[in-house]
Amino acid sequence: MKVYLRLSETKRNTRSKAKLKIKNSFLVIRGLRASQRF
């Protein structure tokens, strides 16, 4: 059971990390586009 819990935990962590990465890259792209407008 402990091993299974740990596996699901790491899976969730990697998923949230990937989401954060996507969010960050999206924000960076948006920032670049905004700066290019000026």
Summary of the structure (lengths in Angstrom):
residues: 38
radius of gyration: 16.5
end to end distance: 56.0
largest distance: 56.0
contacts: 69
relative contact order: 0.09
helix: 95%
strand: 0%
